[in-house]
Each structure stands twice: as C-alpha cells, then as structure tokens.
Amino acid sequence: MVSHTSKKVYILGLTQSGRAFRPSDWAERLAGVMSQFRPGGNRPGSHIAYSPWCVPTSVHGVRCVVVDEALRVFDVMAWDFCMNFAKDNELQTFHGKPPAATKH
C-alpha cells in the first residue's frame, strides 16, 4: 500500500479511460450537495456557500472537486458519498494535486 501525505483528494472530471465526465457542471453540483458539511455545521439563515472541505475548481484545465480529509473526520458518510461518487462514475482520483499529464 502506498502511503500519502496529502490531506486532500482531487476528483477529476475525467474517467479512467480519459473521457470528459458530463454534465459539465458536475463539480458544482457535487460541491453544492456537500455545502451543508462545514466547520461548525450548517447555520440557518446563512448565505449559501461551498464547504471548505469540498470545493469545485480546475486543475490543468480539467474540472475537479477537491475534498479535504477533514470531511472524513466530521462526517464519514459525507466522505464516503464523495468517494463513492468518484468510484461509481469511474473518475480519476489523486491524493494531492494530480500530475499535468492526466488526459489520455
């Protein structure tokens, strides 16, 4: 088993075969679902914002979601949801920032 030191997992919008994952706003949708999981919990009446533990972004021109392992400590079922989303959709995942050459 390879050990890793990164506290973040990058879920790329690329399948294991290198195809772009659709729909194109998948990262924002996943992060939106996870927005309630945040330090201090969800605050009624607060503005809608992404959780700092599940953030949509782009890496090397590829849409992705960065999931912080703090989410696992806060709510293991929320963590499992993100990891199973990646697994079920055959998305590439990396502990730490992915290398530049992730497209096939």
WOCOR-V201594 format. One record per residue. RES is the residue in one letter. SS is DSSP state (a for helix, b for strand, c for the rest). PSI is psi in radians with two decimals (NA if undefined). Layout:
{{RES	SS	PSI} {RES	SS	PSI}}
//
This chain:
{{M	c	2.31} {V	c	2.26} {S	c	2.69} {H	c	2.67} {T	c	-0.23} {S	c	2.52} {K	c	0.14} {K	b	2.45} {V	b	2.27} {Y	b	2.11} {I	b	1.94} {L	b	2.64} {G	b	0.69} {L	b	2.34} {T	b	2.96} {Q	c	-0.48} {S	c	-0.02} {G	c	0.06} {R	c	2.57} {A	b	2.38} {F	c	2.44} {R	c	2.62} {P	c	2.88} {S	c	-0.37} {D	c	0.41} {W	a	-0.67} {A	a	-0.75} {E	a	-0.64} {R	a	-0.82} {L	a	-0.83} {A	a	-0.60} {G	a	-0.74} {V	a	-0.63} {M	a	0.01} {S	a	-0.44} {Q	a	-0.29} {F	c	1.81} {R	c	2.80} {P	c	2.31} {G	c	-0.06} {G	c	3.08} {N	c	2.32} {R	c	2.04} {P	c	2.38} {G	c	-0.05} {S	c	2.83} {H	c	2.61} {I	c	2.26} {A	c	2.70} {Y	c	2.62} {S	c	2.48} {P	c	-0.16} {W	c	-0.09} {C	b	1.67} {V	b	2.24} {P	b	2.49} {T	b	-2.98} {S	b	2.50} {V	b	2.16} {H	c	0.65} {G	c	0.17} {V	b	2.26} {R	b	2.47} {C	b	2.97} {V	b	2.29} {V	b	2.08} {V	b	2.08} {D	b	2.43} {E	c	-0.20} {A	a	-0.48} {L	a	-0.69} {R	a	-0.71} {V	a	-0.71} {F	a	-0.80} {D	c	1.75} {V	a	-0.52} {M	a	-0.62} {A	a	-0.74} {W	a	-0.85} {D	a	-0.65} {F	a	-0.83} {C	a	-0.81} {M	a	-0.66} {N	a	-0.55} {F	a	-0.83} {A	a	-0.78} {K	a	-0.83} {D	a	-0.55} {N	c	0.14} {E	c	0.75} {L	b	2.61} {Q	b	2.38} {T	b	2.60} {F	b	2.40} {H	b	1.87} {G	c	2.93} {K	c	2.28} {P	c	2.70} {P	c	2.79} {A	c	-0.59} {A	c	1.24} {T	c	-0.31} {K	c	2.55} {H	c	NA}}
//
